[in-house]
Amino acid sequence: MRLGVLISGSGTNLQAIVDAIDSGALHASVVVVISSRPEAYGLKRAAAAGIPVVALSKETYDDPDLADEGIASLLGEYRVDYVVMAGYMRRVGLPVLMSYEDRVINIHPALLPSFAGAQGIADALAHGVKVTGVTVHFANATYDDGPIIAQRAVDVLEDDTEETLAARIHEVEHRLYPEALRLLADGRVSIERNGCGCRVCRILPRGE
Ligand code: GRF
């Protein structure tokens, strides 16, 4: 399973995926890392792991459709099977979504459909929820939408700040993203329509 990872920031999820591959827990390879920001620390992590990197400038996104066409063609050049968004702070547009239908994955630091958007952790805290968590899902044209592959709950503690809650959420992310990718690598994720007409993921038992 050839992964193209899209980042914008520190790249701790990218690192968790690379570590899972290195340890043999995930049978995949990260074949290219594309960053929407040239200064993203994740680019250093990728380079240290010997992964080809492409850094896009802010100007690249002046025309978002053109930027996305460029990204889609890069992913094609690297013969990517799955596009993995790992803290990518740009919307993935139609050129990528159409080339990689049901093959673009995102991780979100809340239990979707609650607290979608860029402030998932702060919003959950502000609402006083007692449980939040992490969601790995297929991306579609709507932000933080699409069939859910895996979720894990994280308790919100009475004395949590955004920083302490974020730290526990990130720990869970670093385990859940490789686990979700492993389900895909093992062919255990089936997208089906449920009784409500929604497209949802069914996780197949091992060996089905
Ligand atoms: C993660 O919290 C992820 O859920 C969100 O962006 C953050 C990325 O962190 N989409 P990192 O760059 O992987 O450290």
Boltz pocket constraint, residues with backbone or C-beta under 6 A from the ligand:
constraints:
  - pocket:
      binder: B
      contacts: [[A, 7], [A, 8], [A, 9], [A, 10], [A, 11], [A, 12], [A, 13], [A, 14], [A, 42], [A, 86], [A, 87], [A, 88], [A, 107], [A, 108], [A, 109], [A, 170], [A, 173]]
      max_distance: 6.0
